[in-house]
């Protein structure tokens, strides 16, 4: 007997998830199959995978909400597990609105950004209630400060002009006067918080949930935290025991930061707003890149060929500029408000409708094409450490259940892994690459030997606070992000990767996919099972 | 798809060398799937706004007057009442007929005064009429449709509201699907009219369910009747459900009047 689907977290009947049905979104390579698209930084490759390989495609983009403003109003007026926002606003109060920084979504959303739309509706209500002490804070944790142009894009020109720069600013995790200690969890994790947020009568937190990693109770603890509180869980140990960090129920990272979040909730009244987006990350005329290759029309094939040949002939800088100008025509699929757990549960359900893909069993070899962008190189350069983080951190961990690649298996990525670093955004990455990786690539060892020096380096601290640099400790966290994968897999191969960069990071490289598959066979045995993880667009696998 | 080797030949080898299009490339592509294809369920065709342009409208008028409406009249032998009163009614408005057959739409369009018809767009179920490019183009060209998403997120109503704000009348069926009788009114028309402050024109169509029942083509010819009622204006502070009930009552009154004659 078929059981009826369990109701949704917001009480509505559960919706069908076509992409999560067994075998949907998975095709098998035959002699008649089209070539498989691989992203490779700011370029593309078409590869013929061996017959019998599996290709897991991203699900089609869901339709967006018909009336976004009405959905935002509903989230504010009928929140889950909390009083309506209007009932919590009063004249003379201190209101702080925190919002996720530029690390989401990827690529940036075509204007108007949904964060701005939500913040505008919150501000309308605040004005109506007579609240005039309002601050807006970009909750960027240890990421680089957003530029005025990036803040303007995220919140819209009206909000930016009305509040910036005095009442609209970036969180500063290294400001000795700007952060306060909230306490310590029962597991001994210190909890610190932005002072303005901590001293507010109400903190409204606007989350953008584009992966199961994001949103929920951990956001305030990390986004508005300091090195002291973040370092409690951004460790090799925690990340090796987060299986995966895209599965909040089985993620030590979420458990630890969730405990910190609970402490913050007890200290400060927080109203959470979580928005989810669909997977429409390519605008016309490249919208077809989000579709499986066999659905490309002849016209789209010609466009692809033209684009590929053009970018292959462009100088590196021009290619980067062209790609970084791309913005995505995302549609908002849900806006939920209220108490953190209730709102987050609904957001994760909506995200699963878009991104969950069920896959049967693991593979000996998993291939994937790494794109030009990750969370930490928006308007910047994807340096070798960020390439490692994107592949072994994000792509590897986009699973729930078991990893797509078996223990001791091989990961094959396509990316040029250029030895390029953005000197303003990633200064500590350069030293990490030159000094730390020259000594060791073991996450636990480099954590023990080098992390504190980088985290407390005055020059990096100065650049983080006054320039647009990531915190000195950030490259360490990127390396820990891949700690679970480094422990799990037997081989990592970059097709087309820079020889020196791959060697420095402890990976192998190959000129062609065929070579890489032969190299992988030496590790996993002959005739391996192969799965291609067709991300982007972003999705995650529920591996049975 | 269809054109196998073309893609790899055109795209050339990877930037850093390696293999490009190879002799192994198949002449035609074929895929083997492990389960249902989510892309086929999601493959709805987008709106075709170019078919609402001036030239397309003139072509549509020609097609309707020369083929669609004569054929409709032959099949339905219609009788119309109340249409002349529409000449003085405010536009834009939501045209809200009961729905029992596919022939309802061309019949109501024919019965509308020309000044109304030329400004009327028809909400066509996107999961049915926009499932393929061919049906989408045909529906758009012949009866001036836009895709109406019947999902719970209100996307269809948002698209309809956009047309109303642009000055077009919108023909949508309050019952949402073909139904025998006048029951089963959904709340969409009420929400649309209350949200946009637009009046609804109740329309009662009788006799079409027998001529072209749901799931079948034209089974026979017969007599039909189209009755237009006075526009129903949303009242200040009125709830969408109340407005829907008033529109339903107005359609019921038109049905009663038709039955008494």
Interface residues (C-beta under 8 A of the other chain):
Chain A: X18 X19 X21 X22 X23 X24 X25 X26 X27 X28 X30 X31 X32 X33 X34 X35 X40 X43 X44 X45 X46 X47 X48 X54 X57 X59 X60 X61 X63 X64 X65 X66 X67 X70 X291 X292 X293 X294 X295 X296 X297 X298 X301 X302 X304 X305 X306 X308 X309 X311 X312 X360 X416 X495 X496 X511 X512 X513 X514
Chain B: X1 X2 X3 X4 X6 X7 X8 X10 X11 X12 X14 X15 X16 X17 X18 X19 X20 X21 X22 X24 X25 X26 X28 X29 X30 X31 X32 X33 X34 X35 X36 X37 X38 X39 X41 X42 X43 X149 X151 X153 X154 X155 X156 X157 X158 X159
